[in-house]
Structure formats: structure tokens, C-alpha cells
């Protein structure tokens, strides 16, 4: 078994890392300090697009570091999942890097959906501007009034009436909806309640400015609003769009979701691993540079053992994620269900644990904005409930494992 990345991947890793180290990292802290000074909070109508970010995006595009996630050489770098995975790891070390390379969620997932399942007209109107970084998008699936850990609970509707789709309901945690350039939503709703539970729902393209679409509010995550993207609560009141806006066909929503979420979970997990590596680096540097009770704090209270445990945990998570990426490339999402669910549990938990101990070693500084730990902790904790909570993924893994035993029920 060969664990070495191929030459093309190695070259991209080198370029992505160099771009982040030389162009992104030096401006990251000042960028977020400026955001906090403006203090717009949840008033998303005042949120602005940063000229700094737009300039970095332009530079990334010129450097050929653009749409790296998309396995299509015409629109992206043409990298497989296993080739893109280490690039996502490098991006995970920075809060800004995914957007700068046009590789940030939910846009990546939405672009994958449109690229894989969209019609020629849908691609021309919505995919191309997303690929060019001209617009942003949101994905509306989770609902406030049901247990969304079971996606079949969705109550919002997308019903065909003649040559139109009529959309009603409420969604929340619609990431990206607050961005000034957010122009399109991919909405998942109930379209046939009499069908099989996994063919009742459809995905529909909805322009943000369609009549009846109302952004009610932005939801804070641990007190932060993730400006300028945000996580919004959105109501849909008799929104009408053409039938041509349905993706793939009526009742195909869950089929599309499986195609969307498989690669996306790889991306999330590799970013978690990259963040874990960066946090561990900061933790070790702090431990070596600070002295307490006459010793470097790296030598106090079992800190060396913790560092060893984190090295083991991060490497285990990386190997499992790369294995899941390889299976996704070779046998598809259905064949890699166990591995994709496993990494979705493992990687965010590793990041959460590493960040928690890094905060402890940094003391009061660890919970301030002088270090990135609160942001990384927030990401880790949220990912443990986003795209399926830990318990759901563990349940799927157990079900797949028990299927190997004919007497299990």
C-alpha cells in the first residue's frame, strides 16, 4: 500500500501552503479585528464584502488555485477526492482560506449538485457564476419545528402546480444566506407525502430575491454571527418558481443529498484535521515558551502525554479520512457509507479535544480573540451536529456492521 501523495498532489499542497503562509496568514487576525470593530452583529443588511478578500481571491485564481474541490478539469483542477483531501487539510488551518480558493461550504456542495445533476440551463444561470466566484449560495434543508436529525421529518413543501413549483415552510441554519452576494438557494422540501419515505422530497433552485422569500434573522453560534456569511432563518410563503428549477426530478432529493454530502464530509473532516494540526503547533509553541513553577509548562501536568495522544489521534483521523476518500473515488458514496460516517464522528471530536487542551495551556489568552481557539472550537462543536449528528452516524455504522451477522435484528 502506497501512502505517498502523487506528484501533482504534492505540487498543489506546496502551492496552497505557500499561498496561505505568505498571503492569508499575515492578514487574518487584522481582518477579524476589523470585523469586531464594526460590530454589526446580526444586522446582516449592513454586512459588507471585504476588498481584501476579493483581492486574495483574484490572486488565488491567477495562481491556478481555484475550484480545487471540483473533479472536472474544465471547471476545476480535475482532482480526485483523495487528491483534494490534503489540500482541504491545508485550508483547514485558516478561517479565510476556503473562501479565497472558492472551496468553502455550502457553495462547494451546491456547485457539486449543479455540476452533477443540473440541466444545461441551470448550469449556465447559476453554476457558472458560482464557479467564477461572482455570487454566493445557501442550502435550505434543516427546519426549526422538527427533529432534523431525521431528514425525513421535513415539513416544508415544494409542490408542483401546473408549470410552477409552490414552496412553503421555514428553514434555519441556512449558512451563507446573509452574504451580500448570496443570490441563490437550493431548497429541499416535501413534494409527494404518499411516496416512499426516501422519494418524498425534491431539491429546487430558488432565487434569493423571489417573491415570498424572507430572511427572518441570523442565528449566532456561541455569540458570533459568522459575518459576512451568516446562518439564517428563512421563511418561504407561497414562493413560485418554474418547474424547470427542480433538480434532477421530483422525489430525487435524498438521492441528490447522498451525492452532495459524501464529498462534503471528506472536505469537512480534512479541514478539521488541518485545524487540529495548527492548534497542536500553537499548543507546543506555548508550552515551550512559557515557564511555571520553575519549568516550561510543556513539562507540567501530563502535557507531554497529551501531546503524544494528540499526535496519535490526528494521524489516525487522517488515515481513516484518506481511506474514506479513496473508497469514495473507487466504489462511490454508497460503498463508502461506513467510512464516511466514521470520519464524521472522529475528525470533529479530535479537533474539539485538541482545542480544549490548547485553551487550557494558554490560560486566559486561550478564550480571547488573540488566538484562534474559540473559532476552531465553535467549528468542531457545530460539525458534530451538522450533516448528521454523531449519534446518527454511529447508528448507521452499527447497522452496517450488524448486517454482517444474519441473526442480528
Secondary structure by P-SEA (a helix, b strand, c coil): ccccccaaaaaaaaaaaaaaaccccccaaaaaaaaaaaccccccccbbbbaaaaaaaaaaaaaccccccccccccccccccccaaaaaaaaaaccccccccccccaaaaaaaaaaccccaaaaaacaaaaaacccccccccccccccccccccccccccccccbbbbbbccccccccccccccccbbbbbccccccccccbbbbbbbcccccccccbbbbccccccccbbbbbbbbcccccccccccccccaaaaaaaaaaaaaaaaaaaaaaaaaaaaaaaaaaaaacccccccccccccaaaaaaaaaaaaaaaaaaaaaaaaaaaaccccccaaaaaaaaaacaaaaaaaaaaaaaaaacccccccccaaaaaaaaaaaaacccccaaaaaaaaaaaaaccccccc
